[in-house]
Amino acid sequence: MLRMVPLPHEMGEEEASDLRHKDGNATTEPPRVTLPGDPWLVLGAALVEGLTGYPQQLQARLPHPVSWIAALIRAAEQRLNRPDRSGPNRRIGGILTLLIVVALSGGAGYGLQVLFSGYDWGWIPLILIGSLGMAARSLFDHVRAVDRALALEGLPNARRAVARIVGRDVGGLRHGDIAAAALESLAESFCDGVVAPAFWFLVGGLPGLFVYKAVNTADSLIGHKDDRYGDFGWAAARLDDLMNLIPARLAGALIALAGLRGWRVMWRDAGKHASPNAGWPEAAMAGALRIRLGGPVSYDGSFYDRPVLGDGPAARSEDLPRGLSLYLRACGVLAFLLAVASMIWPR
């Protein structure tokens, strides 16, 4: 747990006691804040988000903090990524933007950490604030909306639903294509929205969590390999790859554990993916469900022949509920491991 601990000193216990009670007046030793998170705080934040998400009523009055980060990135991009700038200048502008976003986010996390760690009840706001960095409920709701549309509302609505969570062209997608796109997004976002935030909250407290969310948001907005963002988003994409290096592999392992299979496909096919990280949870999902993911896809009218992950048949609509069930089990495995860790975590 992120807690207050006394500063170390060289005097013995008796000397310290005499000093504290000299002249009958007790003195308070200055506290020291430790930044690494405690598993039970991470578990509490994940449970709060899993149960409530970010309520729509609150969103209407107070937009989610990620939208604040996004607004800052967009404002900087408009100023520093103008077409008349050279490639090196745009890359420098992207690095500067990332540094500003990381510094502000990490500083805000540190300030809140220090502020609330000074109180016995400080764990309550730490959990509530930490829950803002989790997205398990939001991810489940978005993918379930695709499943409902496939089952009840027809292809046009299913395409609109899946377009909210993927960047590919959806106009020509059939039922199985939509299910595959949703499953790939579910697997990759299990890392980005669940495992990685938990990991960075655990190892870095609120500063670590806030920095990760800032970097991941920047990568989502500007980390694209195209003419507009290739230079400006270079730093965001590279840092996001680095920060997801461990979480992506953990996410793949959790999916394989929850599915009781998928290890072989994950180890074999993860490296085929264009991303150094997304292939791990996606290949694990394909192996656990015994289906194929990946393959040809269209972005902005251009077709890309992606490697195939898995050995089974192509995804069908019926596989999407199975994927959602597997996702929930993987979240449960993560929660169980956090609960066990909280019992043995040094305090």
C-alpha positions in Angstrom: 0.0 0.0 0.0 1.2 3.5 -0.6 1.6 4.6 3.0 3.3 7.1 5.3 6.5 5.8 6.9 8.9 7.6 9.3 12.1 8.9 8.0 15.1 6.7 9.0 17.4 8.1 11.7 20.5 6.9 13.6 19.4 7.2 17.2 18.3 4.2 19.2 14.8 3.5 20.3 15.3 4.8 23.9 16.9 8.0 22.6 14.1 8.5 20.1 11.5 8.0 22.8 13.3 10.5 25.1 13.4 13.1 22.3 9.7 12.6 21.5 8.6 13.1 25.1 11.1 15.7 26.2 9.4 18.3 28.3 6.2 16.3 28.1 5.6 17.4 24.4 5.3 14.7 21.7 6.8 15.5 18.4 5.7 14.2 15.0 8.4 12.8 12.7 8.1 13.9 9.1 6.6 11.2 6.9 8.1 9.8 3.7 5.8 8.8 0.8 6.6 5.6 -1.0 5.5 5.7 -4.6 5.2 2.0 -5.7 1.6 0.9 -5.5 0.2 -1.9 -3.4 -1.6 -4.8 -5.1 -4.8 -4.2 -3.0 -5.0 -0.6 -4.2 -4.6 -1.7 -7.8 -7.3 -4.4 -7.2 -9.6 -1.9 -5.6 -9.2 0.5 -8.5 -9.9 -2.3 -11.0 -13.0 -3.5 -9.1 -14.4 0.0 -8.9 -14.0 0.6 -12.6 -15.2 -2.9 -13.4 -18.4 -2.3 -11.4 -19.2 1.3 -12.4 -17.1 2.2 -15.4 -17.1 6.0 -15.9 -20.8 6.9 -15.4 -22.5 8.8 -18.2 -24.0 11.3 -15.8 -20.5 12.1 -14.6 -19.1 12.2 -18.1 -21.7 14.9 -19.0 -20.5 17.1 -16.1 -16.9 16.2 -15.9 -15.3 14.7 -19.0 -12.9 11.8 -18.4 -9.3 12.9 -17.6 -8.1 11.1 -20.7 -10.0 13.6 -22.8 -8.0 16.4 -21.1 -4.8 14.7 -22.2 -6.2 14.3 -25.7 -7.1 17.9 -26.0 -3.6 19.0 -25.0 -2.0 16.7 -27.5 -4.3 17.9 -30.3 -3.6 21.5 -29.5 0.2 20.9 -29.5 -0.1 18.9 -32.8 -1.9 21.8 -34.5 0.9 24.1 -33.5 4.0 22.0 -33.9 3.1 19.6 -36.7 2.3 22.0 -39.5 2.8 20.7 -43.0 5.4 23.5 -43.8 7.8 22.2 -41.1 10.6 19.8 -42.0 10.6 16.2 -40.9 13.3 16.7 -38.2 11.5 19.7 -36.9 8.2 17.8 -36.7 9.9 15.0 -34.9 11.4 17.4 -32.4 7.9 18.9 -31.9 6.5 15.5 -31.2 9.2 14.8 -28.7 8.5 18.1 -27.0 4.8 17.4 -27.0 5.3 14.0 -25.4 7.7 15.4 -22.7 5.1 18.1 -21.8 2.3 15.6 -21.6 4.3 13.1 -19.6 5.6 15.8 -17.2 2.2 17.2 -16.5 0.6 13.8 -16.1 3.3 12.4 -13.9 3.4 15.6 -11.9 -0.3 15.5 -11.3 -0.1 11.8 -10.2 2.8 12.6 -7.9 0.9 15.5 -6.3 -2.2 13.5 -5.7 -0.1 10.6 -4.3 1.6 12.9 -1.8 -1.6 14.7 -0.9 -3.7 11.7 -0.1 -1.0 9.5 1.4 -0.8 11.8 4.3 -4.2 10.6 5.7 -5.4 7.3 7.2 -8.4 7.4 4.8 -6.2 8.4 1.8 -6.6 4.9 0.3 -10.1 5.8 -0.7 -9.3 8.6 -3.1 -6.2 6.7 -4.3 -8.5 3.8 -5.3 -11.1 6.1 -6.9 -8.5 8.1 -8.8 -6.7 5.0 -9.8 -9.9 3.6 -11.3 -9.8 6.4 -13.8 -6.8 4.7 -15.4 -8.6 1.4 -15.9 -10.9 0.5 -18.8 -12.0 -3.1 -18.3 -15.7 -2.2 -18.0 -15.6 0.3 -20.9 -13.9 -2.3 -23.1 -16.4 -5.0 -22.2 -19.4 -2.7 -22.9 -18.0 -1.6 -26.3 -17.4 -5.2 -27.5 -20.6 -6.5 -26.1 -22.4 -3.8 -28.1 -20.9 -5.3 -31.2 -22.1 -8.7 -30.2 -25.6 -7.5 -29.6 -25.7 -5.7 -32.9 -24.5 -8.9 -34.7 -27.1 -11.0 -33.0 -30.1 -8.6 -33.0 -29.6 -5.5 -35.1 -28.2 -6.5 -38.5 -25.0 -5.7 -40.4 -25.3 -1.9 -40.7 -25.6 -1.4 -36.9 -22.9 -4.1 -36.3 -20.5 -2.2 -38.6 -21.2 1.1 -36.8 -20.6 -0.6 -33.4 -17.3 -2.2 -34.4 -16.2 1.1 -36.1 -16.1 2.6 -32.6 -13.3 0.3 -31.5 -11.2 -0.4 -34.6 -9.5 1.8 -37.2 -10.0 -0.4 -40.3 -12.5 0.2 -43.0 -15.8 -1.5 -42.0 -18.0 -0.9 -45.0 -17.5 -4.3 -46.6 -17.2 -6.4 -43.4 -19.4 -9.5 -43.1 -20.5 -11.1 -39.8 -17.3 -13.1 -39.3 -15.1 -10.2 -40.3 -16.8 -8.0 -37.7 -16.4 -10.7 -35.0 -12.7 -11.1 -35.9 -12.2 -7.3 -35.7 -13.9 -7.1 -32.3 -11.9 -10.0 -31.0 -8.6 -8.6 -32.1 -9.5 -5.2 -30.5 -10.6 -7.0 -27.3 -7.3 -8.9 -27.0 -5.1 -5.9 -27.8 -7.1 -3.6 -25.5 -6.9 -6.1 -22.7 -3.3 -5.2 -22.6 -3.7 -1.4 -23.1 -6.8 -0.9 -21.0 -6.4 -3.5 -18.2 -3.1 -5.2 -17.7 -0.7 -2.3 -18.6 -2.5 0.2 -16.3 -2.5 -2.3 -13.5 1.2 -3.0 -14.1 2.2 0.6 -14.1 0.0 1.5 -11.1 1.6 -1.3 -9.2 5.2 -0.4 -10.0 4.9 3.4 -10.1 1.8 4.4 -8.1 -0.4 7.1 -9.5 2.6 8.8 -11.3 3.3 5.6 -13.2 -0.3 5.0 -14.0 -0.8 8.6 -15.2 2.3 8.6 -17.3 1.3 5.3 -19.0 -2.2 6.7 -19.8 -0.6 9.9 -21.3 1.8 7.9 -23.5 -0.9 5.4 -24.6 -3.3 8.3 -25.4 -0.6 10.0 -27.4 0.2 6.8 -29.3 -3.5 6.4 -30.1 -3.8 9.9 -31.5 -0.5 10.6 -33.2 1.5 7.3 -33.3 0.6 6.5 -36.9 2.9 5.6 -39.7 1.5 8.1 -42.3 2.6 11.3 -43.9 1.0 13.5 -41.2 2.1 11.7 -38.1 5.1 9.6 -39.1 7.6 12.1 -37.7 5.5 13.9 -35.2 4.2 10.7 -33.5 7.5 8.8 -33.7 8.4 9.3 -30.0 5.0 8.5 -28.7 4.8 5.2 -30.7 8.3 4.1 -29.6 7.7 4.9 -25.9 4.3 3.2 -26.0 6.0 0.1 -27.4 8.5 0.2 -24.6 5.9 0.7 -21.8 3.8 -2.2 -23.2 6.7 -4.6 -23.6 6.1 -6.5 -20.3 2.3 -5.9 -20.0 1.6 -7.4 -23.5 3.3 -10.6 -22.6 1.5 -10.7 -19.3 -1.8 -10.1 -21.1 -1.1 -13.0 -23.5 -0.2 -15.3 -20.6 -3.4 -14.3 -18.7 -5.5 -15.1 -21.7 -3.8 -18.5 -22.2 -4.2 -19.2 -18.4 -7.9 -18.3 -18.5 -8.5 -20.3 -21.7 -6.4 -23.3 -20.5 -4.8 -23.3 -23.9 -3.2 -21.0 -26.5 0.4 -21.1 -25.3 1.7 -22.8 -28.4 0.0 -20.5 -30.8 1.1 -17.5 -28.7 4.7 -18.4 -28.7 4.7 -19.4 -32.4 2.6 -16.5 -33.9 3.1 -13.5 -31.6 6.2 -12.4 -33.5 4.4 -12.4 -36.9 2.4 -9.3 -35.9 3.6 -5.9 -37.1 3.5 -4.6 -33.6 6.1 -5.9 -31.1 3.4 -6.2 -28.5 -0.1 -6.7 -29.9 0.7 -10.1 -31.3 1.0 -11.6 -27.8 -2.6 -11.2 -26.6 -4.1 -11.6 -30.1 -2.3 -14.8 -30.8 -3.2 -16.1 -27.3 -6.9 -15.2 -28.0 -6.7 -17.0 -31.4 -5.1 -20.1 -29.8 -7.5 -20.2 -26.8 -10.6 -19.9 -29.0 -9.1 -22.3 -31.7 -9.8 -19.8 -34.4 -7.8 -17.7 -36.9 -7.3 -14.0 -36.5 -5.3 -11.5 -38.6 -5.3 -11.8 -42.4 -6.2 -9.3 -45.0 -7.6 -5.9 -43.9 -8.3 -2.5 -45.4 -7.3 0.8 -44.0 -8.3 4.0 -45.7 -9.0 2.2 -48.9 -5.7 0.4 -49.0 -5.5 -3.4 -48.5 -2.9 -5.0 -46.3 -2.1 -8.7 -46.2 -1.4 -9.3 -42.5 0.0 -12.6 -41.2 -2.6 -15.1 -39.9 -2.6 -15.9 -36.2 -3.9 -19.3 -35.1 -4.7 -22.6 -36.7 -8.5 -23.0 -36.6 -11.3 -21.8 -38.8 -12.0 -18.1 -39.5 -13.9 -16.3 -36.8 -17.7 -16.4 -36.8 -20.3 -14.4 -35.0 -20.7 -17.2 -32.4 -17.0 -16.8 -31.4 -17.5 -13.2 -30.1 -19.5 -14.3 -26.9 -16.9 -16.9 -26.3 -14.2 -14.2 -26.6 -16.0 -12.0 -24.1 -16.3 -14.9 -21.7 -12.6 -15.6 -22.0 -11.9 -11.9 -21.5 -13.9 -11.9 -18.2 -12.0 -15.0 -17.0 -8.7 -13.4 -17.8 -9.7 -10.4 -15.8 -10.7 -12.7 -13.0 -7.3 -14.4 -13.1 -5.6 -11.0 -12.9 -7.8 -10.0 -9.9 -7.0 -13.3 -8.2 -3.2 -12.8 -8.7 -3.5 -9.2 -7.3 -5.4 -10.5 -4.3 -2.8 -13.1 -3.6 0.0 -10.6 -4.0 -1.7 -8.2 -1.6 -1.4 -10.8 1.1 2.3 -11.2 0.7 3.3 -7.7 -0.4 5.8 -6.1 2.0 4.4 -3.3 4.1 
